[in-house]
Amino acid sequence: MTINEAQDEVIEQFQDFTDWMDKYQLLIDLGGDLEPLDDKYKNEQNLIDGCQSRVWVQCDMTDDGRLVFTADSDALIVKGIIALLIQVISGHTPREILDADLYFIERIGLKDHLSPTRSNGLLAMVKQIRMYALAYEAKANA
């Protein structure tokens, strides 16, 4: 599945709900479904700077050059947001991630319904994911 196909799936999932309380509940449910992050990865190196909540993102490269992300947060809605990001970008190459336009964030109305601090946190999460992709791509091309 391409990144855009995964984004379209997320958009479709959110279109089933018109009330934002239901959408927040969906985010909480998605966060609850997220595999727990091993405690050894809950360190300063994986902590996202710029988030009001504590968010850790771990990235590993598979043998075939795809990035696999795992994450956790101490806040339910934020955990759901990072779960959405992982659902869309995990399992793709660094180049695919760097070239991706993450339009689903805008289309599901997420940006408009987050507090300014959560919105900044979302941008920080996306930035960190792209930094991982950039670092792995540079390493592969070295």
N, C-alpha and C positions, 0 to 999 in steps of 0.2 A: 504494500500500500504506500502510495506517495504521501508526502507531507500535505499536499493540497487535498488529497482524498481524505486523510485523517481530519483535516480542518473542516471539510464539508460534513463529515460525520458528526463532529462536535456541534456545528451550527444546527444540524438537523435535530440533534438531541435536545438542544436548548429551545428550538422552535415549538416543541411540544408544550412549553409553559409560557403563559403570558404575564403571570404575576411574578415580580422579582423575589418575593418570599419563597416561592417554589423553586426558583433558579438558585437561590442561596442554599436551599435544602439539597438540591442536586449537587452543588459544589461540596457541601459537607459530606454527602454520601460518597462522592468520588474520592474525597480525601480519606474517608474511612476504608475504602477499598485499596488504597495505596499500600503496597508492601512496606512493612516497617524497615527503616534504615538501620543497618547494624550500628551499634553504639560506637564502634571504633571509627566510623565516618562522621560522627557528630563532634567535629573538632573545629578550631578556628579557621583552618585552611578551607573547609567546605562551607563555612558560614557566609551567607549572602550579606554583604554590606549594603545598607540602605533600606533594609526592611525593618519595620516596627516590630514585627514578630521575629522569632528565631526560625530561620529557614536554612537547612543544610542541603546542598546538592553535591552528589558524587557522580563522577563520570569515568567510564572505562571504555576502552576500545576493544572490540572483538577481533578475532583473527582475520576476519574478512574486511576490516577497516570501518566498521560501523560503530557509532557511539551509543552506549547504553547508559541512561541516566537513572539514578535512584535518588530519592529525596525524602525529607520529612520536615515538619513544622510543628511548633507548639500551639498554633492557632488553627481551628477547624476550617474556616473559609480559606485561609492561605494555603493550607494543606490541599484543599480541593483545587485551588488555582495551579499549584505546582503539579498536581496530578494531571490536569488538563494539558499543561505544557509538555509533560513527559509523554502523554498519550499521543501527542502530535509529532514530537521531534525525536523521541528515542528510537534507535534502530536504524538511523540514517547516517550517511557519510558526513564528515565535517563540511565538505563543499555543499551538499544538499542543505544542511542546516544554515550555513552562512548565506546561501542564495535565497532562502525561504522568506517570503513575505507572510508574516503571521497575521493574516487578515481576520482570522476567527475572533480575535480579541475584540476588534471593533464591531464585527457583525453580530456577535451575541450580546453586545451592549455592556460588556464587562467593564470597560474603561469608564463609562458614564455612571456606573452604579457602585463604584468603589470610592472609599474615602481618599482624600489626597495622599495620605501616608501609605495606604494599601496600593494605590495606583503607582506611587514611586517604587514600592516594593516589587510590583509586577514588572516594571521596567528594569529594576535591578536583577531580577531573576532571568529575564530574557537576555540581558547584557552578559550575565555570568555564563549562561548556556552558550552564547556566541563566542565568548572568550575561550571556553573549553574547546569548541570546534576549531577556532583559530589556532590554538596551541597544538592540538592533535594534527591539524593539517600541516603546520610548519614542521612539526617533528617528522611526519611522513615524507615530506619533501626535502628534508635535510640530507 
